[in-house]
């Protein structure tokens, strides 16, 4: 399944422990698992031992992916929105363009 959210988009978390209206940037998209890696969201602690690469070891914070249904894309006015697609003609070809349902502006 193709997800409508892309890498670099700004989203807000609409459910879960990190629920907030603050904008967060999408770092990666995993369409086969229907999950999205969002910056600063779903942080988990990982305990690591000292090794050749990591001399100190200790506890490291790591972001884990969240399900795409728990996020909503933000429009140009920083409001959560659904995504629509329309086709525009450029150089004789129809190209799909994503737009915000709330205000109709392109994303």
C-alpha positions as MATLAB code, in Angstrom:
seq = 'XXXXXXXXXXXXXXXXXXXXXXXXXXXXXXXXXXXXXXXXXXXXXXXXXXXXXXXXXXXXXXXXXXXXXXXXXXXXXXXXXXXXXXXXXXXXXXXXXXXXXXXXXXX';
ca = [
       0.000    0.000    0.000;
       1.269    3.475   -0.856;
       1.235    5.963    2.012;
       0.316    9.596    1.402;
       2.846   10.858    3.964;
       6.366   11.337    2.631;
       9.836   11.818    4.111;
      10.382   15.448    5.170;
       6.684   16.218    5.777;
       5.567   17.789    9.040;
       3.012   15.831   11.043;
       1.282   16.004   14.434;
       0.663   12.983   16.634;
      -3.085   12.410   17.130;
      -2.961    9.399   19.474;
      -0.613    7.575   21.820;
       1.738    8.683   24.591;
       3.277   11.471   22.489;
      -0.059   13.026   21.460;
       0.421   16.753   20.771;
      -0.313   19.491   18.247;
       3.404   20.290   17.879;
       4.870   19.761   14.405;
       7.331   16.883   14.046;
       9.380   16.033   10.952;
       9.097   12.629    9.252;
      12.525   10.974    9.049;
      11.619    7.743    7.234;
       8.588    5.932    5.850;
       8.170    2.145    5.895;
       5.232    1.440    3.543;
       5.435   -2.352    3.831;
       4.902   -2.156    7.625;
       2.654    0.958    7.389;
       4.869    2.759    9.913;
       6.562    6.143   10.019;
       9.720    7.220   11.871;
       9.054   10.664   13.381;
      11.707   12.918   14.911;
      11.549   13.066   18.733;
       8.530   10.739   19.043;
       8.262    7.238   20.561;
      11.657    7.391   22.282;
      12.864    4.170   23.893;
      15.942    3.449   26.009;
      18.499    0.921   24.859;
      21.165   -0.361   27.243;
      24.496   -0.915   25.507;
      27.695   -2.541   26.705;
      31.102   -0.949   26.168;
      32.682   -2.094   22.891;
      35.403   -1.053   20.446;
      33.017    1.363   18.674;
      31.304    2.620   21.838;
      33.894    2.920   24.605;
      31.484    4.173   27.280;
      28.380    2.082   26.783;
      25.374    3.118   28.906;
      21.788    4.053   28.085;
      20.940    5.507   24.673;
      17.614    7.003   23.560;
      16.334    5.779   20.202;
      13.267    6.704   18.119;
      11.024    3.850   17.025;
       8.439    3.971   14.212;
       4.769    4.728   14.895;
       1.783    3.501   12.871;
       0.767    5.943   10.150;
      -2.820    6.076   11.446;
      -1.546    7.826   14.603;
      -0.311   10.901   12.710;
      -1.894   13.636   10.591;
      -0.164   15.832    8.087;
       0.010   19.582    8.800;
      -1.058   22.135    6.197;
       0.560   25.526    5.551;
      -1.425   27.039    8.473;
      -0.054   24.356   10.885;
      -3.473   22.673   11.188;
      -3.984   18.899   10.936;
      -5.442   17.965    7.574;
      -6.359   15.062    5.363;
      -4.603   14.750    2.031;
      -6.179   14.938   -1.397;
      -4.701   14.352   -4.851;
      -5.451   16.232   -8.029;
      -3.850   16.002  -11.437;
      -2.318   19.066  -13.097;
      -1.017   19.288  -16.632;
       2.663   20.179  -16.921;
       4.487   20.007  -20.251;
       1.694   17.956  -21.775;
       1.706   15.336  -18.996;
      -0.685   14.872  -16.106;
       1.191   14.870  -12.793;
      -0.375   14.125   -9.388;
      -0.220   16.952   -6.832;
      -0.959   16.498   -3.130;
      -3.097   19.194   -1.504;
      -4.485   19.911    1.964;
      -8.212   19.309    2.357;
      -8.553   22.105    4.933;
      -7.402   25.061    2.835;
      -6.780   23.580   -0.652;
      -3.110   24.643   -0.808;
      -0.489   22.373   -2.352;
       1.776   20.405   -0.043;
];
